[in-house]
Amino acid sequence: MTYPKINMQSTQFRPSYVNIAAYKFITFEDTAEKRPQFQELCSRLKLKGTILLSPEGINLFLAGLRESIDEFLAWLRADPRFADLEVKESLSDEQPFNRMLVKLKREIITMNLPLIKPELGRAPAVLPATLKRWLDQGHDDAGKPVVMLDTRNAFEVDVGTFEGTIDYRIEKFSEFPAVVAAHKDELADKTIVTFCTGGIRCEKAAIHMHNVGFDSVYQLEGGILKYFEEVGGEHYRGDCFVFDRRTALNPKLEPTPTVQCFACRAVVTPREQISPQYVYGVSCPHCATEARETA
């Protein structure tokens, strides 16, 4: 008997939710007036996630059905300030956010250096395909060795990062300027590529490094997520931490079995989830060990 082939591309087999991440540094002084409009639209479209509005721009992580995401982006891009907003997408079969938040912030990513204004001029950026070529050949186009500099927090780096990455184990992004200053001599005569999840932190980081005298610094355009989208996982080890219930994405931009502990917020790998110390929503090997050591 011949059975009909199942079309794996049919709608019923496709993930239901579109997840978007985007940011733009731009003068945005009317954030208080715009906030209710964002709240009303996101509520009507049943979107969930977080939108940060700041005088220096916008940063957002949202998830919803395709038609809702498209309507939101059309509305946002109707504002000339955000007409060229670039978005990174991934798909999931469930809503990864619990609620919808629209927040007013002083900075869309806190660095506590108000003189850094990406809107007035970006640091040089390297495209994912170019970075892969540099990493393949072991140097940039001028023959200088390439150093990857992770600007994310330590727990994010532990989930995955580029091979040979410099990781200064920072706990929050505002620590980055002091840490880089302390290691400036080690980075001399090298081409430095700063990177982060979606590009926002490495954009500020690269500008700061140029301002303090580094002469060959690039930001990875679009961050790790854009690298995964355009290049895949070559030269990258592990997954990429994301700030939603998916916890981490693999180089195919698919959710992984990695989870985050509700108690201590540590990342819990699939192997660690086997431990009797891992109780969903209660504890994990990280906080159980810490509690035992401090007892």
BELGI-V315954 format. One record per backbone hydrogen bond with DSSP energy under -0.5 kcal/mol. NH is the residue of the N-H (numbers start at 1). CO is the residue of the C=O. Records with the same first field share a line. If there is no record, write none. Layout:
NH=CO ; CO
This chain:
3=1
7=5
8=6
10=7
13=10
14=11
17=92
18=64
19=17 ; 90
20=18 ; 62
21=88
22=60
23=86
24=58
26=24 ; 56
28=55
31=28
34=30
35=31
36=32
37=34
38=34
39=35
40=36
41=37
42=38
43=39
44=40
45=41
46=43
47=42
48=63
49=99
50=61
51=101
52=59
53=51 ; 103
54=57
55=105
57=54
58=24
59=52
60=22
61=50
62=20
63=48
64=18
69=65
70=66
71=67
72=68
73=69
74=70
75=71
76=72
77=73
78=74 ; 75
79=76
80=78
82=79
83=80
85=82
88=21
90=19
91=253
92=17
96=94
101=49 ; 99
103=51
105=53 ; 103
116=113
117=115
120=117
121=118
126=219
131=127
132=128
133=129
134=130
135=131
136=132
137=133
138=134
139=134
140=144
143=140
147=191
149=193
150=148 ; 166
151=195
154=170
156=153
157=153
158=154
159=156
160=156 ; 157
161=237
163=235
165=162
166=148
167=165
175=172
176=173
179=175
180=176
181=177
182=178
183=179 ; 180
184=181
186=183
187=183 ; 184
188=185
190=187
191=145
192=190 ; 216
193=147
194=192 ; 218
195=149
203=199
204=200
205=201
206=202
207=203
208=204
209=205
210=206
211=207
212=208
213=210
214=209
218=192
219=124
220=194
221=126 ; 219
223=220
224=196
225=197
226=222
227=223
228=224
229=225
230=226
231=227
232=227
236=233
237=161
239=159
240=249
241=239
242=247
244=242
245=96
247=244
248=246
249=240
250=254
253=250
256=248
259=268
261=266
265=261
268=259
269=267
273=269
274=271
275=272
278=275
279=277 ; 283
282=279
283=279
288=284
289=285
290=286
291=287
292=288
293=289
294=290
295=291
